[in-house]
Amino acid sequence: MDQQQTFLTREGYQKLVQELDYLRTIRRQQVARRLHEALEEGEILENAELEDARNEQAFVEGRILTLEGILSNAAIIEEAGPREIVGVGSRVTVVEEGDRLPETYHIVGSAEADPAEGLISNESPLGRALMGRKVGEKATVHAPAGLLVFEITEIQ
């Protein structure tokens, strides 16, 4: 199965590499110890600690597989300063219609998105609406509250 290319900033790539390293070297050992201790408690059929440890092991191993997949298909976003057109890696300042406060977003890949930190995915509704646009252009986003219109005031 071919996986889709994942866009990451250098910083985002390093964070995922560090998380993967942590899961492989530290978390796996912690979960293995927990499993071992739960098995020593006996009564496997009614051992809630063992069941919880197995669930944790499945989560950790699943996250490791996910990270390995993301990193093996990663494309590093080159941030080359000011741009004329919004693309992955751009920092875009927008003003929502009817609002006077500008907001700045960094367009990143979905694996790195964190809207609370101003990191929006190129695949998100706002990210998709901004892609390919220039300063002065407007982007319309279909949101649960209705249509939102953003004017691009700066692209970095």
Long-range contacts (C-beta under 8 A, 24 or more apart in sequence): 3-69, 3-72, 3-73, 4-73, 5-73, 5-74, 5-75, 6-70, 6-73, 6-74, 6-75, 6-109, 6-110, 6-111, 7-74, 7-75, 7-77, 7-88, 7-89, 7-108, 7-109, 7-111, 7-112, 7-122, 8-70, 8-74, 8-75, 8-76, 8-77, 8-108, 8-109, 8-111, 8-112, 9-76, 9-77, 9-79, 9-89, 9-106, 9-108, 9-112, 10-76, 10-77, 12-108, 12-109, 12-111, 12-112, 13-71, 13-74, 13-76, 15-112, 16-67, 16-70, 16-71, 16-74, 16-111, 16-112, 17-71, 19-63, 19-67, 20-64, 20-67, 20-68, 20-71, 23-60, 23-63, 23-64, 23-67, 24-64, 27-60, 28-60, 28-64, 31-56, 31-57, 31-60, 32-57, 70-111, 75-109, 77-108, 77-109, 81-156, 82-155, 82-156, 83-155, 83-156, 84-134, 84-135, 84-155, 85-132, 85-133, 85-134, 85-155, 86-130, 86-131, 86-132, 86-133, 86-134, 86-152, 86-155, 87-131, 87-132, 88-122, 88-131, 90-130, 90-155, 90-156, 91-155, 91-156, 92-130, 92-152, 92-154, 92-155, 92-156, 93-152, 93-153, 93-154, 93-155, 93-156, 94-130, 94-139, 94-150, 94-151, 94-152, 94-153, 95-150, 95-151, 95-153, 96-148, 96-149, 96-150, 97-138, 97-148, 97-149, 97-150, 97-151, 102-153, 104-154, 105-130, 107-131, 126-150
